[in-house]
Amino acid sequence: MSSKVVPAREEGAPAAPAAGAPRPVLRRRKLLGLAGAGTLVLVVGGVIGRAVDQGVFSANTGPAYDAWRAWDLPGADNLDLVRAAILAANAHDSQP
C-alpha cells in the first residue's frame, strides 16, 4: 500500500477537481425548466413582435383612423355629413 501525501490547501481556496471526477449531468427537472423558460421567451417575443407589427403601440395612426382625418376635407359637399355620421358615437347618435 502506498500512502499519498495531500498538501493542505489554504482556507477559502477552491478545491481542485479530481482527475476522474464525473461531469455534472443535466437532470430532467433542469432540462424541463430550461425548455419552459425558452418557450416563454419565444412566446412573449412573438406576441410583442406581432403587436408592434399590427401598430398596437402607435397611437392614432393606421388605416382605422383614416376616416377621422378624411371626413372634413376642403370643398364641402353632401358627403361630409355622411362621413361625419359614420364617426358618430353609436347608431342612435346622429351628431355631426
Protein Blocks (a to p, Z undefined) as FASTA:
>chain_A
ZZdddddddehiacdddfklccddddfklmmmmmmmmmmmmmmmmmmmmmmmnommpghi
ajklmmmmmmmcghiafklmmmmmmmpmblmlccZZ
